């Protein structure tokens, strides 16, 4: 197994090479190992995917349980893992910094921190406070004995606030605060993505797998995107197949879904020690 420092350097290097790379999002040890087998170079956790696997909604998983989860992902393969740590599990910069330290101790080599507050009346933190939270996270990351890649997330579009100007202003503030990668999930168009990339001088992560804009890896690379994630899309795709199969049995009493099921021998061969 690679050391955490080696994983940290490898993850940082992926952001420095030409073109974009895909960082898929497993939600358990099995899916992490399957993605590693297919040849991906890094993995990112999905808070929503993990919550669904636990029978819960997104943002309802406590920090201790999420840290256990990302530790399991980090130990599942030799790939670098970046953790979706939601908003850092607290409002204060000090809490966010402690979350970074806990995640690093769990074995991950990067994470994302959102500017969403979790409050319906004010879903997005004030920009100055959000930047202070990223600054505290960056300070905690820089104090680690290995490269830890911090992603600053501007969540406007996921919370009914499709304000490109404000999102760019926030990403610029997070860049200034020390974020290594910048990320505004659910940008609405190719032009929005291009505007974000041209407005910052850090690698940009783009989310694919939502309804709406869908661009290929080559098209995103041409825009200057460096990293592409899919969030909960793989988990939702698996759950979609599960629900279709279950409904077929329940409503029709048939089992045609099994014709498209993964071959047990193939999966067993991948998992075989």
N, C-alpha and C positions, 0 to 999 in steps of 0.2 A: 504493500500500500504506500502511496505517496504521503509525504509529511504534509501538515497543514500549510507550512511555508511554501512548499512546492506547488500545492494546489492554488494558493493565493497568487503566486507568480504566474502560473498558467492561466488563471482566470483574468488577471490584469492584461496579459499578453493578447488574449482574444479580442479585447477592445482596441488594441493598438494596431492590429493588422488591417490590411485593405479589405473593404467590403463588410457586409453584415453577416452575423452568425445567428442561428436560431438557438435559443435557450428554452427548451420545453419544460413543462411544469408537471412533474409527477405528484401524486397525492399519498403515496405509501411506498414501502420498501419494494414491493413487487414491480410497480410501475417505474420506479427509479432504475431498477435493474434491467427492465425491458428497454428503456430508453438508452441506457448505457450500451447495451448489446447492439442496438441499431447504429451506433456510431456517433451520437451527439457528443459535443466536447464539454458541455457544462449543463447543470440543471438548476432550476429555480423552484422553490416551493410555491404552492398556491394556498392562501388562507381559506378561500372559499371551497376549493376542492377538498381540503382536509376537513373543514367543518362539515361538509356534506357527508363525508365518509363516517363521521361521528354522529350523524343524524341531527346536526345542528345547522343554524343559519350562520352566514359569514359574520364576522366581528364578535361572535359570542364565545370563542375559545379563549380561555384564560392564558396568560403569558406562560406560566409554568408548563402547561400541557403543550403549548406551541413550541416551546424550547425543546421539550422531549421529542416532539415530532421532527423538528429539523435536525436534531442530533441523530435520529434514526436514518434520515435521508443521507446525512453527511457520511455515515458509516456504511451505507449500503453499497457504494461503488467507489472507484478511485477518481471520480469526476469532482471538480469544484462545484459547490452548492452555494447559491445565494438564497437567502431566506426572505420571504414575504412577511415582514413583521408589522404589518398594518400601520398604525400611527405610533408605534413604539410602546403601546399599552399604558399611556398616561399623558397628561397634558404638559407636564413640566419638562424642561430640557434635561434636568437631572435624571428623571425616570427614563427618558429616551437613551441617555448615555449608558445607564445601567443595563438596559435591554441589549444594547450593542455588545457590552462586555459579556453578558450571559450567552448571547448567540455565538460569539467567537469561542467561548469556552466549550460550547456544544459541538464545535467542529466546522461550522460554515465559514466561508471566506468572503462573504459579502452579504448585503441585505438592502432592502428598500424601506424607506420611512415615508409615510404619507402625511399630507397636510389636512386630512379629514379629522374632524373633532369627535364624530360619533353622536353629535347632538342635532336633532332634527331642526331646531330653531336657528342654529348657526353651524351648518355642516362643515364649513371650511374655516380653519384658524385664520386669524388676522395675519397678514403677510409677514410683518415684523416678528411676531411670535413664532410663526412657522420657521422662519429663517434661523431664529435662535435655537430652535430644536434641532435643526440640521447642523448648526455650528457645534452644538454639544455632542451630537452623534459623530461628527467628523473628528473632534478632539479625542473622543474615546477610541475611534478607529485608528487614528495616527499613533496612539500610545501602545498599540499592539505590536508584538514582535514579528509580524508578518504582514504582507500587503492585504488589506481588507478593503474591498470595493463598496463604497457607499452610494446608493442610488436615492436621489431626492425626487419625490413624486408630487406632482400638482394634480389634484383630484377633481378639479372643477367639472369636467365633462361627465364624470361618473355620478355627479350629484345635481344634475339639471342646470348646470351653469356653463354653457358652451361659450365661454368668454376667452377667445384666443389671446387677446392682448394681455389680459390679467394672467393667464396661464404662462405666457412667455415671461412676463415680468417676475412671476414667482420662480420660474426655473432659473432665471438670471440671478435672483437673490439666493437661491440654493447653491448655485455655482459659486457665487462669491462666498458663501458660508462654508464651502469645502466639499460639496458633493462631487463624487468622481464620475457619476453617470446621471443623466437627467431623463425624466419620464413623465409624460402626461397621458395617461390611459384614455382610450376612446376618442382620440382626435377624429374629427368628422370627415376629413377629406385629404386627398393627396396634397393639396395646396397648404392645408394646415400643417401637415407633417413637414413639408419643405420649409415653411415659415419657422417652425420650431428649430429645425436643424440649423438654419442660417442665422439664428438669433443667439446661439450659444457656442461656446468653444470647448464643450465636453462631449463625450460620446452620448448619443441619444438612443434610448430604448423605445420601441414602438410595440403596441399591443395589437396582435391580429387574433382572429377567432371570435370577434363580436359581429353581430349583424351590422351592415353598413359597409364602409370602405374595406376592400380586400385587395391587397397588392402582393405580388410575388416577392420572394427574397431578392431576386435580381433587381426588380423595380425599386424596392426599398433601399438597396445598396446604391442605386443610381441617385437617389435623393440624399445620400450621405448618412443614412441610418447605420448604426453600428451593431445594434442588438435587437432581436425580435423575440418576444415572448408571446405565449398564448393564454396566460392566466388559467382560468378554470375550464377552458374550452375542451381539453382532452378528457377531463373528468365528466363534463356535461355530455360529451359525445358518448362516453361509456355508459352513463346513466340513461341517455336517450335510447341506446340499444337495449339496455336492461328493461326499461319501461315498455318499449315496443314488444319485446318478447313476453313479458309478463301479461300485458294486455291481450296479446294473441291467445295465450293459454286461458286467461280468465273469460274473455268474451267469445272466443271461437272454439276453444277446446282443441286447438291444433298446435303443431310444434315445428312449423317451417323455419322458425328463427334459428334452429340448430344448424341449418345448412350454412349459415354465415358465422358460426361460432369458431373461435380460435381452436386450432388442433392441440389437444392436450399433450401429445408427444412433443410437438414443437416447443410449447411453453416449458415442459419438463426438461427438455434438453438445454434450454437457455438457463434455467435455474439450477441445473445439476452442478454440484461443486466441482 
